[in-house]
């Protein structure tokens, strides 16, 4: 079981970091709140706490080990708690965690269902299950000291919302991620999902 990885951050995109360790490059999946902390560290040595899970269908013989990275043990523990809620799991949590741990933990602790349902993929029923299972366990996470990250002119939720929107329009997960990353790589800033979809439409037309 790999519990920590230390190496040079050589690449960073919306969903993963590539960490170079010796002769190997490791793909480490990351939630949005981790990506924001790493975005100014490309080219530098970083250390991530990791959890490992197996992705795939055992009946089809397609099982792939995956790593998910976090900046510290508290973030890792918080993520695992959210994953433990019925109907959530690793993939949904990865997609949903676009806000800092402190904000999400506070929303859970204060039974703020409206705030929780703004997270990608978290509907009212899932938000209620999260609160029912995790409320009273969030105090220490709500007390995490908020770090200052390089400010984005756009909402940090825009790319996550765009990914969800493309899935709802019939794109596959791979197609949706590719299109979002292509637009993101252009360095444009978007204040909302409508601006992003307009830019994508214009690119498709071009």
C-alpha positions, 0 to 999 in steps of 0.5 A: 500500500502506497501511503506517501509519494515524494518527487518533482511535480512535472505536470498538473491538470484538472484531475491529476498530478504527474509526480516524477520519482527517480526513473518513474512518473506516477499518475496521482488523481487529485480533487480540486481543493488539492489542485489549487494548492499545487498550481504554483508548485509545478517543477518543484518537489512535493510530498503527497499523502495518498490513498490507493483504490482499485478501479474497474470491473472484476467480472471483466478482468479490468482492474487498475490500481489508482492513487489519490493525493492530498497535502496532509493527513487531515485532507486525506481523512476528510476525503475518506469520510466523505467516500464512506457515505452510501452512494458517494464513493471515490469517483463522486467525491473526487468530482465533488470536492471543488471547495476547500475542506474547511468550507465543505466541513462547515456546511456539513456541520451546520446542516447547510444542504443548500451549500452542499448541493452546489458541489458537482454531482451532489443532489439533495438526497446525497447531501442529506445522507452526508449530513446524517452520517458525518455531522458531529465528525466535522468539527476538526476539519472546519477548524483547518486554517485556510491557506492563501492560494493564488486567486483565480479570476473565475469561480473554482467550480466552473471547470467542475460544473462544465465537466458535469454539464458535458456529461449531461449532454451525452459526452463520455467521461473521456470526451468531457475531460478532454474538452474541459482541459483543452479550454482550460489550457488556453488560459481563459478566465470564466466567471460562470458555466455559461461563459465556458460553454460559449467558449466551447461552442465558439471553438467547435464552430471554429 
